[in-house]
Amino acid sequence: MSGFVEKPEPLEVPGLVHLHTGKVRDLYRNEAGDLVMVAGDRISAYDWVLPTEIPDKGRVLTQLSLWWFDKLADLVPNHVISTDLPEGAPDDWAGRTLICTSLDMVPVEAVARGYLTGSGLAEYKESRTVCGLALPEGLVDGSELPAPIFTPATKAAVGEHDENVPYEEVARQVGAETAALLRRTTLDVYGRARDIARERGIVLADTKFEFGFDGDQLILADEVLTPDSSRFWPAETWEPGHAQPSYDKQFVRDWLTSPASGWDRASEQPPPPLPQEIVDATRAKYLEAYERLTGLSWT
């Protein structure tokens, strides 16, 4: 059993119809038929959406996504129409709300990996492959791959886990032409982002994108290249052979699996609230990622 520890009730806003409450975002539709995405401060770990929020997290994800969308605009169009606050929306939505084109979403997570870690490392240890792609011998946790690879995954519902799938399964689901376009675009975007991050002293180990179609045009959607959707490592401490320090929710994961939390991950009991020091440390890591990537100060 997993999912929301405490599922929030959606806000009612005149002129907006609530569509979905996700791990982080609430989706609405406005009277023009556009999507309104509101990024909350919720945080998830081990397929649970935790009861404790991380202040400013939703704004950081939204503002960092907007920064990246601008950097990638010549490679692929994105779904953002406006950042204006919908009329009647609460003031707290400012800075965390995007009005977006409603797309026909591609039903796979488009994942790019430039380094070996996480679920890719687990598969590599068993078979020397990742998503069925053969890799050379001798790689370890944190190794840079000979070239970035496209390793798609299924999209999971809240409380469930994404599953890596071979490229051939994507081609079967969406067609060979769309699969090839997804792979090419994913690797192009990853390559651009990896180089930008590297200039700022950050290793972009892997990341996942979501795409949809507006007619025949492939559009980059959802969030992009944030600490929630990517593994960012400090370049100055990168050293293959062990787990790397990262700009993400590792503080949360580490505390939940420590004796201090008193939580048994294997049980069906929900995780406990986070202590303030873990909240503060996690918030600081998200802000550090934003500031280091963009060169802007968080205010």
MIVEX-109551 format. One record per residue: z, y, x of N, C-alpha, C, O in turn; residue in three letters. Coordinates in steps of 0.001 Angstrom, whole numbers, plus 500000, padded with zeros to 6 digits. Example, Ala and Ser with C-alpha at 12.3 -4.5 7.8 and 13.67 -1.06 7.14 Angstrom:
! residues 2
507800494310513190507800495500512300507800496700513200508465496681514236ALA/507080497750512850507140498940513670507870500030512900508039501138513409SER/
! end
This chain:
! residues 299
500000498812500848500000500000500000500000501239500884500808501346501806MET/499105502165500608499081503433501328498383504458500452497969504150499335SER/498253505676500961497671506764500190498556507983500295499037508313501379GLY/498775508657499181499637509827499149501097509399499008501432508575498157PHE/501960509965499853503388509793499610503768510566498352504483510058497488VAL/503278511800498264503490512619497060502179513332496772501866514322497431GLU/501415512859495814500107513465495532500290514817494861500955514907493829LYS/499704515883495435499883517212494855499093517376493564498033516775493386PRO/499616518181492685498899518525491463497897519634491774498264520627492403GLU/496642519490491351495661520541491636495987521827490890496483521797489764PRO/495704522951491526495886524231490869494796524443489833493654524026490026LEU/495144525081488755494154525447487751493724526883487990494542527803487965GLU/492424527064488225491863528385488490490762528647487472489860527821487328VAL/490809529767486766489771530065485779488373530023486406488140530602487467PRO/487454529332485735486082529270486226485823528145487199484681527936487607GLY/486870527404487589486706526299488516487142524998487848488142524958487132LEU/486381523944488093486724522609487598487137521762488793486375521620489750VAL/488330521203488741488806520361489836488069519026489817487958518372488780HIS/487557518629491016486797517394491129487543516295491861487461515125491484LEU/488280516669492917488839515633493783489933516212494666489832517349495128HIS/490976515427494898492006515752495872491913514753497009492152513562496814THR/491562515237498210491410514373499363492605514440500285493633515029499952GLY/492457513824501464493552513829502423493964515240502806495149515527502974LYS/492980516119502944493251517498503340492717518490502313493366519497502028VAL/491543518215501757490850519207500944490902518894499453490918517738499029ARG/490926519978498678490726519909497238489335520443496939488942521494497445ASP/488595519715496118487241520119495765487181520568494313487720519923493414LEU/486508521695494118486270522240492787484778522527492631484036522566493612TYR/484357522724491405482998523195491144483087524501490375483833524605489402ARG/482319525507490815482336526782490103481260526801489018480512525837488855ASN/481194527897488287480288527962487146478822527972487564477943527668486757GLU/478553528322488830477180528297489342476763526905489801475605526682490156ALA/477714525968489793477413524605490226477644524361491698477328523286492209GLY/478201525364492396478497525196493818479850524517494003480712524582493126ASP/480026523869495146481319523284495487482231524337496096481785525181496874LEU/483495524285495744484519525127496354485490524196497063486192523414496422VAL/485529524283498396486375523414499222487569524210499712487414525265500327MET/488755523703499437489989524368499838490754523433500767491200522363500351VAL/490904523838502027491602523006503011493091523312502963493509524438503231ALA/493892522305502619495337522466502588495951522211503951495245522030504943GLY/497260522199503985497997521959505227498508520523505319499360520212506151ASP/497981519650504457498388518247504480497944517584505783496959517987506400ARG/498690516569506180498331515802507367498492514324507063499408513918506347ILE/497585513520507619497624512084507364497785511333508678497411511821509745SER/498348510142508576498493509252509724498646507835509206499343507599508219ALA/498002506902509863498087505479509496497774505264508013498420504472507327TYR/496757505999507545496230505869506177497201506378505105497015506108503919ASP/498229507109505523499133507779504584498933509291504680498789509834505775TRP/498923509961503541499025511421503515500512511746503430501177511410502451VAL/501020512400504462502465512542504623503039513590503679502308514445503178LEU/504337513526503437504956514479502520505212515842503150505518516798502437PRO/505093515949504476505367517200505187504068517863505598503180517201506136THR/503940519166505353502729519895505726502890520558507094504005520753507576GLU/501749520901507714501714521600508991501202523010508722500015523181508446ILE/502063524026508795501640525391508455500399525828509235500291525582510436PRO/499467526478508540498223527034509089497157525992509383496047526353509774ASP/497456524718509208496483523692509572495170523859508810494099523778509412LYS/495233524088507509494013524229506719493164525407507158491936525321507179GLY/493813526507507507493066527679507982492434527414509345491298527817509599ARG/493175526735510219492622526407511535491371525538511377490348525809512006VAL/491445524503510548490292523623510354489103524395509799487970524199510240LEU/489357525268508837488274526026508214487655527011509187486431527079509300THR/488479527777509894487947528799510798487255528161512007486249528684512487GLN/487782527042512500487124526367513618485789525772513164484806525833513902LEU/485745525201511963484479524686511438483438525792511332482281525594511703SER/483835526941510833482895528063510719482374528478512088481191528788512227LEU/483236528491513100482824528842514457481780527849514964480771528245515549TRP/482027526561514738481084525551515175479782525605514382478705525470514962TRP/479864525800513071478638525906512277477709526969512866476496526771512933PHE/478275528082513286477477529157513885476830528696515192475671529017515457ASP/477570527949516004477048527480517297475949526429517133475141526230518040LYS/475918525762515987475002524644515772473849524982514834473021524121514535LEU/473788526221514370472874526583513285471411526338513625470609526075512729ALA/471046526419514907469646526200515269469288524722515332468110524367515361ASP/470300523858515353470059522415515390469987521809514004469141520956513738LEU/470877522249513112470934521677511771471562522703510830472564523324511185VAL/470996522891509642471619523812508682472919523227508148473123522014508185PRO/473803524099507648475071523644507085475186524056505627474333524764505092ASN/476258523596505001476396523730503546477104525004503107477275525207501905HIS/477522525871504025478331527026503656477464528104503004476451528525503563VAL/477872528537501830477233529659501130478015530941501367477434531989501649ILE/479352530853501249480186532050501318481616531666501675482061530548501416SER/482321532612502268483757532451502509484570533365501591485780533509501762THR/483896533982500613484593534868499679485564534069498815485285532937498420ASP/486695534677498536487689534031497685487211534075496232486875535149495734LEU/487173532925495541486758532946494141487671533839493298488875533921493539PRO/487096534481492344487878535365491476488965534561490764488696533511490181GLU/490189535069490819491302534398490171492004533376491039493025532820490634GLY/491479533120492223492112532141493117493366532745493734493428533962493909ALA/494362531938494068495586532457494686495305533039496071494376532614496757PRO/496112534004496466495936534643497775496026533633498913495396533805499957ASP/496817532571498703497003531573499751495711530837500096495638530190501140ASP/494695530922499242493415530281499532492606531057500566491634530523501101TRP/492973532281500856492209533089501804492189532430503175493222531983503673ALA/491015532373503778490870531801505113490754530296505156490494529720506212GLY/490944529649504008490888528186503964489887527683502925489839526489502630ARG/489096528591502377488208528260501269486749528500501642486408529544502199THR/485899527540501336484459527660501539483744527376500222484065526414499524LEU/482779528220499895481874527949498787480619527330499386479988527917500265ILE/480259526147498909479256525339499592478184524839498629478418524703497428CYS/477016524571499177475946523942498421476351522525498029476880521775498849THR/476104522172496798476359520806496338475226519911496830474056520163496540SER/475579518866497576474596518025498240474616516592497702475582516152497079LEU/473533515893497960473490514448497750473992513831499049473234513705500010ASP/475276513443499082475911513058500335475435511682500817475239510762500023MET/475257511567502128474932510283502749476221509461502820477230509975503302VAL/476229508223502365477481507467502214477967506787503496478473505666503448PRO/477816507458504639478349506924505899478940508071506717478517509221506600VAL/479926507732507545480438508663508538479530508568509761479328507483510307GLU/478987509700510185478105509719511348478952510003512590479340511145512836ALA/479230508975513354480154509071514486479370509045515796478482508214515990VAL/479716509969516686479156509981518032480286509767519025481356510361518893ALA/480053508930520007481043508653521054480416508905522420479331508409522725ARG/481115509681523229480705509877524608481656509225525586481368509111526777GLY/482812508790525059483853508179525881484414506991525107484329506934523880TYR/484980506059525833485475504828525219486969504933524939487771505109525856LEU/487335504823523668488739504827523273488829504392521809487806504143521172THR/490034504303521281490227504013519863489643502682519431489738501689520151GLY/489026502666518231488468501422517708487307500924518555487050499722518615SER/486598501853519217485517501441520109486040500645521288485439499650521694GLY/487163501087521838487775500360522951488218498973522512488033498001523244LEU/488804498872521317489268497572520821488105496590520709488232495432521106ALA/486964497048520168485806496159520061485259495812521446484894494666521710GLU/485208496803522316484686496568523667485481495493524396484907494655525092TYR/486786495515524239487624494510524908487302493098524445487426492138525206LYS/486885492983523186486584491664522634485181491186522975484968490009523269GLU/484209492129522933482807491679522979481911492489523913480716492207524014SER/482468493492524600481678494399525450480621495143524636479564495507525152ARG/480922495364523357480035496134522488480859497155521707482079497036521605THR/480168498166521154480737499068520156479705499194519036478575499622519271VAL/480096498823517829479168498775516690477929497951517033476817498268516613CYS/478145496890517804477055496005518163476213496466519338475319495741519773GLY/476481497674519868475729498190521019476356497672522308477550497861522541LEU/475562497026523135476072496469524378476391497580525380475616498520525551ALA/477544497455526036477964498408527058478220497667528362478475496463528347LEU/478156498372529492478336497692530782479766497213530994480701497687530348PRO/479913496277531900481224495789532297481995496881533025481414497830533551GLU/483332496724533045484162497569533887484656498853533263485323499639533936GLY/484349499095531984484838500309531330486297500117530924486742499003530646LEU/487026501227530896488445501209530533488715502320529532487820503098529202VAL/489937502391529054490324503448528122490056504815528745490593505138529805ASP/489227505611528085488921506945528588487674507032529431487312508126529863GLY/486988505904529690485769505934530491484669506726529788484496506623528574SER/483921507525530573482726508158530025481630507117529920481416506340530851GLU/480931507094528789479856506131528586478607506558529356478441507741529653LEU/477733505614529679476499505979530378475685507029529634475030507866530255PRO/475725506986528322475092507990527463475813507950526123476338506902525747ALA/475855509066525390476505509056524077475841508040523145474638507794523231PRO/476645507456522257476142506461521323476494506846519887477488507524519629ILE/475656506395518973475845506605517535476511505368516970475937504280517000PHE/477724505530516454478508504391515968479001504685514554480148505098514384THR/478170504484513546478515504875512181479669504068511607480028503007512116PRO/480235504598510539481343503937509848481199504155508353480564505112507909ALA/481789503264507590481828503437506144482795504552505789483759504795506515THR/482546505226504687483490506220504179484541505521503344484221504751502437LYS/485809505795503657486893505120502951487576506075501978487609507285502201ALA/488115505525500908488908506314499973490267506632500594490666506021501585ALA/490970507595499998492313507937500469493184506693500448493249505983499444VAL/493858506432501575494704505258501680494009504042502242494643503010502458GLY/492702504147502484491958503060503089491410503529504428491432504721504736GLU/490919502581505221490523502883506590489015502758506740488409501802506255HIS/488395503761507437486976503655507724486702502407508566487518502031509408ASP/485569501778508338485200500577509079483893500819509824482901501244509231GLU/483897500545511132482672500657511911481640499655511415481974498524511060ASN/480364500091511394479288499202510958478126499324511933477960500371512559VAL/477327498288512076476149498371512945475108499338512373475073499597511170PRO/474279499855513250473200500753512837472308500094511794471841500753510865TYR/472072498807511945471201498096511013471737498133509584470964498136508626GLU/473074498160509444473668498252508110473413499622507500473176499732506297GLU/473459500672508327473130502020507829471683502066507365471385502597506295VAL/470778501506508176469365501484507797469163500732506486468328501115505667ALA/469931499656506290469822498897505045470291499715503857469702499645502778ARG/471376500508504056471945501289502958471105502505502591470896502790501412GLN/470621503224503609469987504527503330468504504562503683467834505560503421VAL/467987503496504268466584503464504655466407503771506135467189504517506725GLY/465378503194506720465168503327508167464917504772508575465409505204509618ALA/464166505529507783463836506913508152465085507787508143465300508567509071GLU/465908507664507107467136508462507037468114508055508126468765508910508725THR/468223506762508388469126506292509443468723506866510799469576507305511570ALA/467420506861511089466943507402512368467216508899512456467587509398513519ALA/467039509622511350467314511062511322468798511329511535469172512245512268LEU/469647510519510888471095510658511068471490510452512529472255511240513085LEU/470975509405513141471316509107514533470858510221515459471617510677516315ARG/469631510655515290469094511701516163469872513011516014470218513650517007ARG/470141513400514781470836514659514546472276514589515039472781515539515638THR/472933513463514785474318513287515228474424513414516743475314514099517247THR/473534512767517465473600512808518922473194514177519469473725514612520491LEU/472266514856518808471903516217519224473084517167519073473380517958519969ASP/473758517077517918474894517960517661476044517632518606476685518533519147VAL/476302516347518801477359515968519733477064516499521135477957517026521799TYR/475824516363521587475478516830522924475710518324523093476238518761524115GLY/475319519106522098475556520550522154477057520850522187477522521638523010ARG/477799520219521292479235520481521206479966520025522462480874520710522932ALA/479579518871523012480200518371524241480052519372525378480992519612526135ARG/478859519956525490478615520910526574479406522198526373479936522759527332ASP/479486522668525126480265523874524841481739523633525130482402524466525748ILE/482250522490524680483659522173524915483943522050526412484967522525526902ALA/483029521410527124483229521209528562483346522548529291484146522684530216ARG/482554523532528876482633524857529479484004525496529286484405526376530048GLU/484710525045528264486026525595527936487167524681528393488316524859527990ARG/486835523710529234487858522849529800488351521752528880489474521269529027GLY/487511521354527923487897520316526962486854519206526963485651519470526937ILE/487320517975526995486460516805526861486362516448525372487379516196524725VAL/485147516427524835484919515955523468484613514465523547483478514063523803LEU/485642513656523324485496512209523506484639511587522419483742510796522710ALA/484907511937521174484112511444520058484345512351518866485272513160518859ASP/483508512212517871483626513052516684482868512400515541481991511564515757THR/483217512793514324482486512276513172481984513435512320482657514454512164LYS/480796513255511778480165514255510922479878513642509557479772512425509399PHE/479757514534508580479261514129507272478016514939506975477963516145507217GLU/477013514249506445475746514889506120475397514633504659475840513658504052PHE/474599515531504121474048515347502794472648515923502745472203516591503678GLY/471966515662501655470612516181501484470583517243500407471192517094499348PHE/469863518324500693469494519332499702467990519196499537467217519762500310ASP/467583518447498532466178518068498457465860517109499586466482516053499706GLY/464881517479500422464491516632501541465138517056502850464881516447503888ASP/465977518094502820466530518634504064467931518089504332468799518128503460GLN/468143517583505547469456517094505950470361518275506283469974519181507022LEU/471575518253505724472511519368505849473843518860506414474346517819505992ILE/474400519597507363475718519287507911476780519807506956476733520965506542LEU/477743518951506603478704519284505545480135519052505995480395518657507132ALA/481062519310505067482480519065505255483015519904506417482546521020506637ASP/483995519378507163484472520051508363483665519562509551482993518534509470GLU/483731520294510654482959519883511812483705520219513098484139521352513303VAL/483846519203513968484382519379515316485756520046515320486004521001516055LEU/486632519519514485488022519967514432488920518885515041488459517771515287THR/490196519201515287491116518156515761491328517024514756491801515954515137PRO/490993517232513492491102516157512504489910515200512555490033514031512190ASP/488761515699513006487549514878512979487067514487514369486043513817514503SER/487794514898515404487339514722516780488507514370517688489666514629517363SER/488184513777518830489164513630519900488832514641520989487797514545521648ARG/489719515604521168489609516599522232490662516288523295491842516133522980PHE/490234516199524547491158515949525653491099517106526645490018517645526882TRP/492218517501527226492173518508528294491396517953529490491720516881530000PRO/490381518679529932489546518178531020490330518039532319490045517160533132ALA/491315518907532511492020518906533787492914517685533974493304517365535096GLU/493236517007532881494092515813532998493343514525532681493936513447532701THR/492024514623532382491269513417532033491238512452533212490871512823534327TRP/491623511231532951491670510201533985491525508850533306492460508395532648GLU/490381508200533446490187506900532793491222505879533252491694505903534389PRO/491556504983532326492489503910532649493726503906531789494544502990531871GLY/493870504930530961495043505006530078494732505960528937493709506645528955HIS/495615506006527941495447506942526833495548508376527350496358508675528227ALA/494709509262526792494656510647527253495492511562526350495585511320525147GLN/496095512602526915496681513636526059495580514238525179494436514362525616PRO/495920514608523956494870515068523050495342516225522183496536516424521961SER/494351516985521698494616518106520793494492517618519360493488517886518700TYR/495478516919518881495399516407517524496797516072517021497778516678517453ASP/496891515114516114498163514787515480498893513656516180499633512909515541LYS/498694513519517496499340512434518220500861512546518180501559511532518180GLN/501383513787518146502836513962518010503344513263516746504403512636516745PHE/502562513387515676502943512776514399502913511261514508503858510586514103VAL/501817510722515062501702509266515205502837508714516072503464507709515737ARG/503083509397517194504111508905518125505484508888517471506250507941517649ASP/505799509941516709507120509982516075507243508910514993508278508253514876TRP/506183508738514204506239507751513122506463506341513646507125505537512990LEU/505920506032514814506062504679515363507242504557516321507426503510516941THR/508040505611516449509219505573517321510452505128516523510455505209515295SER/511484504664517209512727504305516504513339505478515749514058505278514770PRO/513054506722516204513655507903515570513260508034514104514041508539513298ALA/512061507586513749511613507746512361512246506720511430512395506972510234SER/512619505561511975513167504502511140512151503857510223512522503149509288GLY/510836504099510483509786503603509593509114502395510203508784502391511389TRP/508913501377509400508196500182509815506765500295509301506517500199508099ASP/505829500498510222504437500681509833503894499477509075503015499621508226ARG/504408498299509375503915497070508737504462496895507318503988496041506569ALA/505450497695506953506034497567505614505157498287504597504188498954504960SER/505498498151503350504788498862502296505511500141501901505147500787500918GLU/506533500508502665507278501723502366506535502949502901505933502880503973GLN/506565504068502174505892505270502668506617505870503863507820505658504015PRO/505923506607504709506562507243505862507548508323505417507420508870504322PRO/508526508628506261509510509662505924508972511067506224507934511203506871PRO/509666512104505762509291513472506129509373513673507644510141513004508336PRO/508566514610508139508565514909509566509675515894509907509935516813509131LEU/510333515724511047511317516722511482510627518013511934509449518005512292PRO/511369519110511912510789520415512198510170520485513583509141521136513764GLN/510783519821514576510235519920515936508867519241516038508030519664516835GLU/508634518206515251507323517551515249506305518430514523505157518539514955ILE/506717519048513437505851520003512728505437521130513668504255521462513758VAL/506404521717514366506114522850515251505190522443516401504260523174516740ASP/505446521280516998504626520825518121503197520530517674502246520825518397ALA/503047519952516491501712519636515982500949520912515651499769521034515978THR/501619521862515002500975523153514713500518523826515997499405524351516057ARG/501357523820517021501013524462518292499782523813518908498956524504519504ALA/499646522495518774498499521794519356497208522160518630496173522337519272LYS/497250522276517308496066522708516552495668524128516943494486524412517137TYR/496650525018517059496337526399517438495790526472518853494892527266519130LEU/496323525651519750495833525643521136494371525196521177493568525771521912GLU/494030524192520406492636523736520361491727524849519866490668525094520444ALA/492139525526518795491341526625518251491140527725519288490019528183519510TYR/492221528139519915492140529259520844491362528903522101490617529728522630GLU/491535527688522574490848527297523806489349527138523568488544527507524423ARG/488974526598522426487553526428522129486867527754521826485794528032522362LEU/487464528560520989486795529778520534486997530955521470486193531887521474THR/488070530926522271488398532092523069489051533207522285489242534308522801GLY/489399532924521023490009533916520136491510533639520010491950532497520138LEU/492274534672519764493715534519519516493942534275518039493324534919517191SER/494835533337517732495160533065516330496133534126515840497150534396516479TRP/495810534724514701496696535741514129497054535371512708497794536101512048THR/
! end
